[in-house]
Amino acid sequence: MVANIRLNLSGFKVGTAAEDVKFTVAAGAFYDCIIPEQVESLWGPIPLQHLPPGVDNKCRAVTHG
C-alpha cells in the first residue's frame, strides 16, 4: 500500500544538495484496549460524548514504528 503524506517541516534547516528522502512506517500490531473517558489527556482536544454508566470505552489500538 502506498500513501501520500504531506509534512510541514518549518523550522528545519534545509541543505543545498538535492536528495530523495523516503519516509516509511513499519507495520505494527493491533490490540483491544479500554481507554478511560475521564482521562482527557489521552484524547487530546477532541470533544467526546459521555458513555452511559457501566459501559467501557472499548477500542482498537496499534503500535507502529
CHARMM-style PDB file with segment names, atoms N, HN, CA, C and O in Angstrom:
ATOM      1  N   MET     1       0.835  -1.171   0.000  1.00  0.00      PROA
ATOM      2  CA  MET     1       0.000   0.000   0.000  1.00  0.00      PROA
ATOM      3  C   MET     1       0.884   1.240   0.000  1.00  0.00      PROA
ATOM      4  O   MET     1       1.853   1.314   0.756  1.00  0.00      PROA
ATOM      5  N   VAL     2       0.561   2.195  -0.830  1.00  0.00      PROA
ATOM      6  HN  VAL     2      -0.225   2.135  -1.444  1.00  0.00      PROA
ATOM      7  CA  VAL     2       1.313   3.443  -0.919  1.00  0.00      PROA
ATOM      8  C   VAL     2       0.393   4.578  -0.523  1.00  0.00      PROA
ATOM      9  O   VAL     2      -0.744   4.653  -0.989  1.00  0.00      PROA
ATOM     10  N   ALA     3       0.880   5.465   0.339  1.00  0.00      PROA
ATOM     11  HN  ALA     3       1.803   5.404   0.718  1.00  0.00      PROA
ATOM     12  CA  ALA     3       0.081   6.612   0.776  1.00  0.00      PROA
ATOM     13  C   ALA     3       0.874   7.879   0.553  1.00  0.00      PROA
ATOM     14  O   ALA     3       2.094   7.893   0.723  1.00  0.00      PROA
ATOM     15  N   ASN     4       0.194   8.938   0.175  1.00  0.00      PROA
ATOM     16  HN  ASN     4      -0.796   8.926   0.036  1.00  0.00      PROA
ATOM     17  CA  ASN     4       0.837  10.240   0.043  1.00  0.00      PROA
ATOM     18  C   ASN     4       0.712  10.960   1.380  1.00  0.00      PROA
ATOM     19  O   ASN     4      -0.377  11.054   1.946  1.00  0.00      PROA
ATOM     20  N   ILE     5       1.839  11.466   1.880  1.00  0.00      PROA
ATOM     21  HN  ILE     5       2.724  11.389   1.420  1.00  0.00      PROA
ATOM     22  CA  ILE     5       1.855  12.159   3.157  1.00  0.00      PROA
ATOM     23  C   ILE     5       2.492  13.526   2.956  1.00  0.00      PROA
ATOM     24  O   ILE     5       3.537  13.646   2.316  1.00  0.00      PROA
ATOM     25  N   ARG     6       1.864  14.543   3.501  1.00  0.00      PROA
ATOM     26  HN  ARG     6       1.016  14.446   4.021  1.00  0.00      PROA
ATOM     27  CA  ARG     6       2.409  15.900   3.421  1.00  0.00      PROA
ATOM     28  C   ARG     6       2.849  16.304   4.820  1.00  0.00      PROA
ATOM     29  O   ARG     6       2.050  16.251   5.755  1.00  0.00      PROA
ATOM     30  N   LEU     7       4.111  16.710   4.978  1.00  0.00      PROA
ATOM     31  HN  LEU     7       4.759  16.753   4.218  1.00  0.00      PROA
ATOM     32  CA  LEU     7       4.658  17.113   6.265  1.00  0.00      PROA
ATOM     33  C   LEU     7       5.031  18.577   6.240  1.00  0.00      PROA
ATOM     34  O   LEU     7       5.577  19.063   5.250  1.00  0.00      PROA
ATOM     35  N   ASN     8       4.742  19.287   7.320  1.00  0.00      PROA
ATOM     36  HN  ASN     8       4.298  18.892   8.125  1.00  0.00      PROA
ATOM     37  CA  ASN     8       5.173  20.665   7.469  1.00  0.00      PROA
ATOM     38  C   ASN     8       6.483  20.641   8.244  1.00  0.00      PROA
ATOM     39  O   ASN     8       6.492  20.323   9.433  1.00  0.00      PROA
ATOM     40  N   LEU     9       7.576  20.970   7.593  1.00  0.00      PROA
ATOM     41  HN  LEU     9       7.569  21.229   6.627  1.00  0.00      PROA
ATOM     42  CA  LEU     9       8.892  20.908   8.219  1.00  0.00      PROA
ATOM     43  C   LEU     9       9.449  22.304   8.468  1.00  0.00      PROA
ATOM     44  O   LEU     9      10.652  22.525   8.326  1.00  0.00      PROA
ATOM     45  N   SER    10       8.590  23.243   8.838  1.00  0.00      PROA
ATOM     46  HN  SER    10       7.614  23.064   8.954  1.00  0.00      PROA
ATOM     47  CA  SER    10       9.063  24.594   9.111  1.00  0.00      PROA
ATOM     48  C   SER    10      10.000  24.573  10.311  1.00  0.00      PROA
ATOM     49  O   SER    10       9.782  23.829  11.267  1.00  0.00      PROA
ATOM     50  N   GLY    11      11.020  25.374  10.256  1.00  0.00      PROA
ATOM     51  HN  GLY    11      11.198  25.979   9.479  1.00  0.00      PROA
ATOM     52  CA  GLY    11      11.986  25.435  11.341  1.00  0.00      PROA
ATOM     53  C   GLY    11      13.179  24.516  11.139  1.00  0.00      PROA
ATOM     54  O   GLY    11      14.132  24.578  11.916  1.00  0.00      PROA
ATOM     55  N   PHE    12      13.153  23.672  10.125  1.00  0.00      PROA
ATOM     56  HN  PHE    12      12.379  23.622   9.495  1.00  0.00      PROA
ATOM     57  CA  PHE    12      14.274  22.786   9.829  1.00  0.00      PROA
ATOM     58  C   PHE    12      15.211  23.476   8.850  1.00  0.00      PROA
ATOM     59  O   PHE    12      14.766  24.155   7.924  1.00  0.00      PROA
ATOM     60  N   LYS    13      16.504  23.299   9.058  1.00  0.00      PROA
ATOM     61  HN  LYS    13      16.866  22.748   9.810  1.00  0.00      PROA
ATOM     62  CA  LYS    13      17.481  23.853   8.136  1.00  0.00      PROA
ATOM     63  C   LYS    13      17.581  22.917   6.934  1.00  0.00      PROA
ATOM     64  O   LYS    13      17.792  21.714   7.088  1.00  0.00      PROA
ATOM     65  N   VAL    14      17.431  23.467   5.765  1.00  0.00      PROA
ATOM     66  HN  VAL    14      17.260  24.444   5.640  1.00  0.00      PROA
ATOM     67  CA  VAL    14      17.468  22.671   4.537  1.00  0.00      PROA
ATOM     68  C   VAL    14      18.793  22.904   3.853  1.00  0.00      PROA
ATOM     69  O   VAL    14      19.187  24.049   3.631  1.00  0.00      PROA
ATOM     70  N   GLY    15      19.486  21.829   3.514  1.00  0.00      PROA
ATOM     71  HN  GLY    15      19.166  20.899   3.694  1.00  0.00      PROA
ATOM     72  CA  GLY    15      20.772  21.929   2.829  1.00  0.00      PROA
ATOM     73  C   GLY    15      20.593  22.268   1.362  1.00  0.00      PROA
ATOM     74  O   GLY    15      19.468  22.338   0.868  1.00  0.00      PROA
ATOM     75  N   THR    16      21.697  22.477   0.668  1.00  0.00      PROA
ATOM     76  HN  THR    16      22.611  22.421   1.070  1.00  0.00      PROA
ATOM     77  CA  THR    16      21.644  22.848  -0.741  1.00  0.00      PROA
ATOM     78  C   THR    16      21.696  21.645  -1.668  1.00  0.00      PROA
ATOM     79  O   THR    16      21.423  21.786  -2.860  1.00  0.00      PROA
ATOM     80  N   ALA    17      22.039  20.461  -1.157  1.00  0.00      PROA
ATOM     81  HN  ALA    17      22.260  20.346  -0.189  1.00  0.00      PROA
ATOM     82  CA  ALA    17      22.132  19.272  -2.007  1.00  0.00      PROA
ATOM     83  C   ALA    17      20.732  18.701  -2.250  1.00  0.00      PROA
ATOM     84  O   ALA    17      19.927  18.585  -1.326  1.00  0.00      PROA
ATOM     85  N   ALA    18      20.459  18.350  -3.499  1.00  0.00      PROA
ATOM     86  HN  ALA    18      21.113  18.444  -4.250  1.00  0.00      PROA
ATOM     87  CA  ALA    18      19.163  17.745  -3.836  1.00  0.00      PROA
ATOM     88  C   ALA    18      19.261  16.239  -3.621  1.00  0.00      PROA
ATOM     89  O   ALA    18      20.080  15.566  -4.246  1.00  0.00      PROA
ATOM     90  N   GLU    19      18.420  15.718  -2.732  1.00  0.00      PROA
ATOM     91  HN  GLU    19      17.754  16.265  -2.223  1.00  0.00      PROA
ATOM     92  CA  GLU    19      18.412  14.288  -2.438  1.00  0.00      PROA
ATOM     93  C   GLU    19      16.981  13.819  -2.289  1.00  0.00      PROA
ATOM     94  O   GLU    19      16.108  14.577  -1.865  1.00  0.00      PROA
ATOM     95  N   ASP    20      16.744  12.565  -2.642  1.00  0.00      PROA
ATOM     96  HN  ASP    20      17.453  11.949  -2.986  1.00  0.00      PROA
ATOM     97  CA  ASP    20      15.439  11.965  -2.402  1.00  0.00      PROA
ATOM     98  C   ASP    20      15.383  11.470  -0.968  1.00  0.00      PROA
ATOM     99  O   ASP    20      16.355  10.914  -0.457  1.00  0.00      PROA
ATOM    100  N   VAL    21      14.249  11.671  -0.324  1.00  0.00      PROA
ATOM    101  HN  VAL    21      13.459  12.123  -0.740  1.00  0.00      PROA
ATOM    102  CA  VAL    21      14.043  11.216   1.044  1.00  0.00      PROA
ATOM    103  C   VAL    21      12.817  10.336   1.054  1.00  0.00      PROA
ATOM    104  O   VAL    21      11.788  10.686   0.475  1.00  0.00      PROA
ATOM    105  N   LYS    22      12.921   9.199   1.708  1.00  0.00      PROA
ATOM    106  HN  LYS    22      13.757   8.915   2.178  1.00  0.00      PROA
ATOM    107  CA  LYS    22      11.801   8.273   1.766  1.00  0.00      PROA
ATOM    108  C   LYS    22      11.443   8.021   3.227  1.00  0.00      PROA
ATOM    109  O   LYS    22      12.269   7.547   4.007  1.00  0.00      PROA
ATOM    110  N   PHE    23      10.198   8.346   3.588  1.00  0.00      PROA
ATOM    111  HN  PHE    23       9.528   8.732   2.954  1.00  0.00      PROA
ATOM    112  CA  PHE    23       9.693   8.068   4.924  1.00  0.00      PROA
ATOM    113  C   PHE    23       8.858   6.796   4.850  1.00  0.00      PROA
ATOM    114  O   PHE    23       8.062   6.625   3.927  1.00  0.00      PROA
ATOM    115  N   THR    24       9.037   5.919   5.808  1.00  0.00      PROA
ATOM    116  HN  THR    24       9.684   6.058   6.558  1.00  0.00      PROA
ATOM    117  CA  THR    24       8.234   4.700   5.848  1.00  0.00      PROA
ATOM    118  C   THR    24       7.700   4.504   7.265  1.00  0.00      PROA
ATOM    119  O   THR    24       8.249   5.033   8.232  1.00  0.00      PROA
ATOM    120  N   VAL    25       6.637   3.745   7.362  1.00  0.00      PROA
ATOM    121  HN  VAL    25       6.191   3.316   6.576  1.00  0.00      PROA
ATOM    122  CA  VAL    25       6.078   3.373   8.651  1.00  0.00      PROA
ATOM    123  C   VAL    25       6.081   1.849   8.716  1.00  0.00      PROA
ATOM    124  O   VAL    25       5.478   1.180   7.878  1.00  0.00      PROA
ATOM    125  N   ALA    26       6.762   1.317   9.712  1.00  0.00      PROA
ATOM    126  HN  ALA    26       7.253   1.861  10.393  1.00  0.00      PROA
ATOM    127  CA  ALA    26       6.835  -0.130   9.871  1.00  0.00      PROA
ATOM    128  C   ALA    26       5.503  -0.654  10.397  1.00  0.00      PROA
ATOM    129  O   ALA    26       4.887  -0.046  11.273  1.00  0.00      PROA
ATOM    130  N   ALA    27       5.071  -1.772   9.862  1.00  0.00      PROA
ATOM    131  HN  ALA    27       5.571  -2.267   9.151  1.00  0.00      PROA
ATOM    132  CA  ALA    27       3.817  -2.386  10.299  1.00  0.00      PROA
ATOM    133  C   ALA    27       3.884  -2.721  11.782  1.00  0.00      PROA
ATOM    134  O   ALA    27       4.941  -3.079  12.302  1.00  0.00      PROA
ATOM    135  N   GLY    28       2.762  -2.602  12.445  1.00  0.00      PROA
ATOM    136  HN  GLY    28       1.904  -2.312  12.023  1.00  0.00      PROA
ATOM    137  CA  GLY    28       2.714  -2.872  13.876  1.00  0.00      PROA
ATOM    138  C   GLY    28       1.659  -3.896  14.213  1.00  0.00      PROA
ATOM    139  O   GLY    28       1.179  -4.615  13.337  1.00  0.00      PROA
ATOM    140  N   ALA    29       1.301  -3.966  15.463  1.00  0.00      PROA
ATOM    141  HN  ALA    29       1.691  -3.382  16.175  1.00  0.00      PROA
ATOM    142  CA  ALA    29       0.322  -4.941  15.943  1.00  0.00      PROA
ATOM    143  C   ALA    29      -0.908  -4.216  16.479  1.00  0.00      PROA
ATOM    144  O   ALA    29      -0.787  -3.220  17.192  1.00  0.00      PROA
ATOM    145  N   PHE    30      -2.086  -4.716  16.134  1.00  0.00      PROA
ATOM    146  HN  PHE    30      -2.184  -5.525  15.554  1.00  0.00      PROA
ATOM    147  CA  PHE    30      -3.338  -4.182  16.666  1.00  0.00      PROA
ATOM    148  C   PHE    30      -3.710  -4.953  17.925  1.00  0.00      PROA
ATOM    149  O   PHE    30      -3.423  -6.145  18.043  1.00  0.00      PROA
ATOM    150  N   TYR    31      -4.347  -4.266  18.859  1.00  0.00      PROA
ATOM    151  HN  TYR    31      -4.580  -3.298  18.764  1.00  0.00      PROA
ATOM    152  CA  TYR    31      -4.809  -4.944  20.065  1.00  0.00      PROA
ATOM    153  C   TYR    31      -6.033  -4.216  20.617  1.00  0.00      PROA
ATOM    154  O   TYR    31      -6.239  -3.033  20.347  1.00  0.00      PROA
ATOM    155  N   ASP    32      -6.828  -4.924  21.380  1.00  0.00      PROA
ATOM    156  HN  ASP    32      -6.661  -5.885  21.600  1.00  0.00      PROA
ATOM    157  CA  ASP    32      -8.006  -4.343  22.022  1.00  0.00      PROA
ATOM    158  C   ASP    32      -7.587  -3.651  23.309  1.00  0.00      PROA
ATOM    159  O   ASP    32      -6.685  -4.116  24.007  1.00  0.00      PROA
ATOM    160  N   CYS    33      -8.245  -2.538  23.622  1.00  0.00      PROA
ATOM    161  HN  CYS    33      -8.977  -2.160  23.055  1.00  0.00      PROA
ATOM    162  CA  CYS    33      -7.940  -1.847  24.863  1.00  0.00      PROA
ATOM    163  C   CYS    33      -9.179  -1.093  25.340  1.00  0.00      PROA
ATOM    164  O   CYS    33     -10.155  -0.943  24.605  1.00  0.00      PROA
ATOM    165  N   ILE    34      -9.122  -0.631  26.564  1.00  0.00      PROA
ATOM    166  HN  ILE    34      -8.329  -0.752  27.161  1.00  0.00      PROA
ATOM    167  CA  ILE    34     -10.164   0.213  27.137  1.00  0.00      PROA
ATOM    168  C   ILE    34      -9.483   1.476  27.618  1.00  0.00      PROA
ATOM    169  O   ILE    34      -8.602   1.424  28.476  1.00  0.00      PROA
ATOM    170  N   ILE    35      -9.892   2.624  27.063  1.00  0.00      PROA
ATOM    171  HN  ILE    35     -10.608   2.665  26.366  1.00  0.00      PROA
ATOM    172  CA  ILE    35      -9.313   3.901  27.457  1.00  0.00      PROA
ATOM    173  C   ILE    35     -10.327   4.615  28.338  1.00  0.00      PROA
ATOM    174  O   ILE    35     -11.456   4.852  27.910  1.00  0.00      PROA
ATOM    175  N   PRO    36      -9.942   4.961  29.563  1.00  0.00      PROA
ATOM    176  CA  PRO    36     -10.892   5.642  30.455  1.00  0.00      PROA
ATOM    177  C   PRO    36     -11.267   7.013  29.909  1.00  0.00      PROA
ATOM    178  O   PRO    36     -10.397   7.829  29.603  1.00  0.00      PROA
ATOM    179  N   GLU    37     -12.566   7.261  29.790  1.00  0.00      PROA
ATOM    180  HN  GLU    37     -13.273   6.599  30.039  1.00  0.00      PROA
ATOM    181  CA  GLU    37     -13.007   8.526  29.199  1.00  0.00      PROA
ATOM    182  C   GLU    37     -12.771   9.722  30.108  1.00  0.00      PROA
ATOM    183  O   GLU    37     -12.776  10.856  29.631  1.00  0.00      PROA
ATOM    184  N   GLN    38     -12.564   9.504  31.411  1.00  0.00      PROA
ATOM    185  HN  GLN    38     -12.560   8.582  31.799  1.00  0.00      PROA
ATOM    186  CA  GLN    38     -12.346  10.633  32.316  1.00  0.00      PROA
ATOM    187  C   GLN    38     -10.914  11.157  32.268  1.00  0.00      PROA
ATOM    188  O   GLN    38     -10.635  12.204  32.852  1.00  0.00      PROA
ATOM    189  N   VAL    39      -9.992  10.462  31.588  1.00  0.00      PROA
ATOM    190  HN  VAL    39     -10.218   9.611  31.113  1.00  0.00      PROA
ATOM    191  CA  VAL    39      -8.606  10.925  31.462  1.00  0.00      PROA
ATOM    192  C   VAL    39      -8.493  11.674  30.137  1.00  0.00      PROA
ATOM    193  O   VAL    39      -8.141  11.087  29.114  1.00  0.00      PROA
ATOM    194  N   GLU    40      -8.793  12.975  30.158  1.00  0.00      PROA
ATOM    195  HN  GLU    40      -9.079  13.453  30.989  1.00  0.00      PROA
ATOM    196  CA  GLU    40      -8.867  13.778  28.941  1.00  0.00      PROA
ATOM    197  C   GLU    40      -7.538  13.882  28.210  1.00  0.00      PROA
ATOM    198  O   GLU    40      -7.528  14.086  26.997  1.00  0.00      PROA
ATOM    199  N   SER    41      -6.401  13.747  28.920  1.00  0.00      PROA
ATOM    200  HN  SER    41      -6.409  13.581  29.906  1.00  0.00      PROA
ATOM    201  CA  SER    41      -5.097  13.861  28.266  1.00  0.00      PROA
ATOM    202  C   SER    41      -4.870  12.735  27.252  1.00  0.00      PROA
ATOM    203  O   SER    41      -4.032  12.878  26.362  1.00  0.00      PROA
ATOM    204  N   LEU    42      -5.590  11.634  27.364  1.00  0.00      PROA
ATOM    205  HN  LEU    42      -6.271  11.517  28.087  1.00  0.00      PROA
ATOM    206  CA  LEU    42      -5.458  10.529  26.404  1.00  0.00      PROA
ATOM    207  C   LEU    42      -6.192  10.815  25.100  1.00  0.00      PROA
ATOM    208  O   LEU    42      -5.896  10.195  24.079  1.00  0.00      PROA
ATOM    209  N   TRP    43      -7.142  11.744  25.119  1.00  0.00      PROA
ATOM    210  HN  TRP    43      -7.382  12.249  25.948  1.00  0.00      PROA
ATOM    211  CA  TRP    43      -7.973  12.005  23.938  1.00  0.00      PROA
ATOM    212  C   TRP    43      -7.529  13.222  23.153  1.00  0.00      PROA
ATOM    213  O   TRP    43      -7.840  13.327  21.966  1.00  0.00      PROA
ATOM    214  N   GLY    44      -6.815  14.142  23.773  1.00  0.00      PROA
ATOM    215  HN  GLY    44      -6.563  14.057  24.736  1.00  0.00      PROA
ATOM    216  CA  GLY    44      -6.439  15.355  23.074  1.00  0.00      PROA
ATOM    217  C   GLY    44      -7.609  16.331  23.021  1.00  0.00      PROA
ATOM    218  O   GLY    44      -8.518  16.258  23.848  1.00  0.00      PROA
ATOM    219  N   PRO    45      -7.591  17.244  22.051  1.00  0.00      PROA
ATOM    220  CA  PRO    45      -8.606  18.305  22.002  1.00  0.00      PROA
ATOM    221  C   PRO    45      -9.916  17.885  21.329  1.00  0.00      PROA
ATOM    222  O   PRO    45     -10.662  18.745  20.861  1.00  0.00      PROA
ATOM    223  N   ILE    46     -10.207  16.604  21.271  1.00  0.00      PROA
ATOM    224  HN  ILE    46      -9.601  15.905  21.651  1.00  0.00      PROA
ATOM    225  CA  ILE    46     -11.422  16.123  20.611  1.00  0.00      PROA
ATOM    226  C   ILE    46     -12.545  16.026  21.640  1.00  0.00      PROA
ATOM    227  O   ILE    46     -12.430  15.272  22.606  1.00  0.00      PROA
ATOM    228  N   PRO    47     -13.639  16.784  21.446  1.00  0.00      PROA
ATOM    229  CA  PRO    47     -14.756  16.668  22.390  1.00  0.00      PROA
ATOM    230  C   PRO    47     -15.466  15.324  22.220  1.00  0.00      PROA
ATOM    231  O   PRO    47     -15.800  14.934  21.101  1.00  0.00      PROA
ATOM    232  N   LEU    48     -15.690  14.631  23.309  1.00  0.00      PROA
ATOM    233  HN  LEU    48     -15.418  14.948  24.218  1.00  0.00      PROA
ATOM    234  CA  LEU    48     -16.324  13.315  23.252  1.00  0.00      PROA
ATOM    235  C   LEU    48     -17.651  13.336  23.985  1.00  0.00      PROA
ATOM    236  O   LEU    48     -17.819  14.052  24.972  1.00  0.00      PROA
ATOM    237  N   GLN    49     -18.583  12.550  23.496  1.00  0.00      PROA
ATOM    238  HN  GLN    49     -18.446  11.968  22.695  1.00  0.00      PROA
ATOM    239  CA  GLN    49     -19.829  12.356  24.218  1.00  0.00      PROA
ATOM    240  C   GLN    49     -19.564  11.357  25.325  1.00  0.00      PROA
ATOM    241  O   GLN    49     -18.772  10.432  25.142  1.00  0.00      PROA
ATOM    242  N   HSD    50     -20.207  11.522  26.467  1.00  0.00      PROA
ATOM    243  HN  HSD    50     -20.851  12.273  26.615  1.00  0.00      PROA
ATOM    244  CA  HSD    50     -20.016  10.603  27.582  1.00  0.00      PROA
ATOM    245  C   HSD    50     -20.780   9.308  27.327  1.00  0.00      PROA
ATOM    246  O   HSD    50     -21.876   9.316  26.768  1.00  0.00      PROA
ATOM    247  N   LEU    51     -20.187   8.209  27.743  1.00  0.00      PROA
ATOM    248  HN  LEU    51     -19.296   8.202  28.197  1.00  0.00      PROA
ATOM    249  CA  LEU    51     -20.828   6.905  27.615  1.00  0.00      PROA
ATOM    250  C   LEU    51     -21.837   6.711  28.737  1.00  0.00      PROA
ATOM    251  O   LEU    51     -21.720   7.331  29.794  1.00  0.00      PROA
ATOM    252  N   PRO    52     -22.829   5.853  28.514  1.00  0.00      PROA
ATOM    253  CA  PRO    52     -23.770   5.545  29.598  1.00  0.00      PROA
ATOM    254  C   PRO    52     -23.025   4.889  30.763  1.00  0.00      PROA
ATOM    255  O   PRO    52     -21.993   4.255  30.541  1.00  0.00      PROA
ATOM    256  N   PRO    53     -23.514   5.022  31.991  1.00  0.00      PROA
ATOM    257  CA  PRO    53     -22.856   4.402  33.147  1.00  0.00      PROA
ATOM    258  C   PRO    53     -22.695   2.892  32.953  1.00  0.00      PROA
ATOM    259  O   PRO    53     -23.615   2.213  32.497  1.00  0.00      PROA
ATOM    260  N   GLY    54     -21.520   2.380  33.303  1.00  0.00      PROA
ATOM    261  HN  GLY    54     -20.772   2.932  33.674  1.00  0.00      PROA
ATOM    262  CA  GLY    54     -21.254   0.950  33.219  1.00  0.00      PROA
ATOM    263  C   GLY    54     -20.785   0.464  31.859  1.00  0.00      PROA
ATOM    264  O   GLY    54     -20.528  -0.729  31.696  1.00  0.00      PROA
ATOM    265  N   VAL    55     -20.665   1.358  30.867  1.00  0.00      PROA
ATOM    266  HN  VAL    55     -20.874   2.327  30.999  1.00  0.00      PROA
ATOM    267  CA  VAL    55     -20.211   0.968  29.528  1.00  0.00      PROA
ATOM    268  C   VAL    55     -18.742   1.316  29.396  1.00  0.00      PROA
ATOM    269  O   VAL    55     -18.355   2.466  29.604  1.00  0.00      PROA
ATOM    270  N   ASP    56     -17.909   0.322  29.048  1.00  0.00      PROA
ATOM    271  HN  ASP    56     -18.224  -0.612  28.879  1.00  0.00      PROA
ATOM    272  CA  ASP    56     -16.480   0.551  28.862  1.00  0.00      PROA
ATOM    273  C   ASP    56     -16.221   1.125  27.478  1.00  0.00      PROA
ATOM    274  O   ASP    56     -16.940   0.823  26.525  1.00  0.00      PROA
ATOM    275  N   ASN    57     -15.189   1.953  27.373  1.00  0.00      PROA
ATOM    276  HN  ASN    57     -14.605   2.198  28.147  1.00  0.00      PROA
ATOM    277  CA  ASN    57     -14.804   2.539  26.098  1.00  0.00      PROA
ATOM    278  C   ASN    57     -13.847   1.570  25.390  1.00  0.00      PROA
ATOM    279  O   ASN    57     -12.630   1.744  25.436  1.00  0.00      PROA
ATOM    280  N   LYS    58     -14.406   0.562  24.743  1.00  0.00      PROA
ATOM    281  HN  LYS    58     -15.396   0.421  24.705  1.00  0.00      PROA
ATOM    282  CA  LYS    58     -13.601  -0.431  24.047  1.00  0.00      PROA
ATOM    283  C   LYS    58     -13.156   0.143  22.710  1.00  0.00      PROA
ATOM    284  O   LYS    58     -13.949   0.756  21.997  1.00  0.00      PROA
ATOM    285  N   CYS    59     -11.884  -0.057  22.372  1.00  0.00      PROA
ATOM    286  HN  CYS    59     -11.240  -0.555  22.952  1.00  0.00      PROA
ATOM    287  CA  CYS    59     -11.365   0.435  21.103  1.00  0.00      PROA
ATOM    288  C   CYS    59     -10.214  -0.445  20.640  1.00  0.00      PROA
ATOM    289  O   CYS    59      -9.755  -1.332  21.360  1.00  0.00      PROA
ATOM    290  N   ARG    60      -9.759  -0.179  19.420  1.00  0.00      PROA
ATOM    291  HN  ARG    60     -10.131   0.542  18.835  1.00  0.00      PROA
ATOM    292  CA  ARG    60      -8.605  -0.882  18.867  1.00  0.00      PROA
ATOM    293  C   ARG    60      -7.439   0.096  18.826  1.00  0.00      PROA
ATOM    294  O   ARG    60      -7.604   1.251  18.432  1.00  0.00      PROA
ATOM    295  N   ALA    61      -6.282  -0.359  19.225  1.00  0.00      PROA
ATOM    296  HN  ALA    61      -6.148  -1.298  19.545  1.00  0.00      PROA
ATOM    297  CA  ALA    61      -5.081   0.468  19.188  1.00  0.00      PROA
ATOM    298  C   ALA    61      -4.031  -0.241  18.344  1.00  0.00      PROA
ATOM    299  O   ALA    61      -4.133  -1.442  18.092  1.00  0.00      PROA
ATOM    300  N   VAL    62      -3.033   0.498  17.913  1.00  0.00      PROA
ATOM    301  HN  VAL    62      -2.950   1.474  18.117  1.00  0.00      PROA
ATOM    302  CA  VAL    62      -1.966  -0.083  17.110  1.00  0.00      PROA
ATOM    303  C   VAL    62      -0.632   0.509  17.555  1.00  0.00      PROA
ATOM    304  O   VAL    62      -0.542   1.680  17.927  1.00  0.00      PROA
ATOM    305  N   THR    63       0.378  -0.312  17.507  1.00  0.00      PROA
ATOM    306  HN  THR    63       0.305  -1.263  17.205  1.00  0.00      PROA
ATOM    307  CA  THR    63       1.737   0.164  17.716  1.00  0.00      PROA
ATOM    308  C   THR    63       2.442   0.106  16.377  1.00  0.00      PROA
ATOM    309  O   THR    63       2.264  -0.844  15.615  1.00  0.00      PROA
ATOM    310  N   HSD    64       3.244   1.123  16.090  1.00  0.00      PROA
ATOM    311  HN  HSD    64       3.388   1.895  16.709  1.00  0.00      PROA
ATOM    312  CA  HSD    64       3.992   1.121  14.843  1.00  0.00      PROA
ATOM    313  C   HSD    64       5.263   1.922  15.036  1.00  0.00      PROA
ATOM    314  O   HSD    64       5.394   2.662  16.011  1.00  0.00      PROA
ATOM    315  N   GLY    65       6.172   1.781  14.138  1.00  0.00      PROA
ATOM    316  HN  GLY    65       6.065   1.179  13.347  1.00  0.00      PROA
ATOM    317  CA  GLY    65       7.443   2.489  14.255  1.00  0.00      PROA
ATOM    318  C   GLY    65       7.813   3.183  12.982  1.00  0.00      PROA
ATOM    319  OT1 GLY    65       8.859   3.828  12.912  1.00  0.00      PROA
TER     320      GLY     65
END
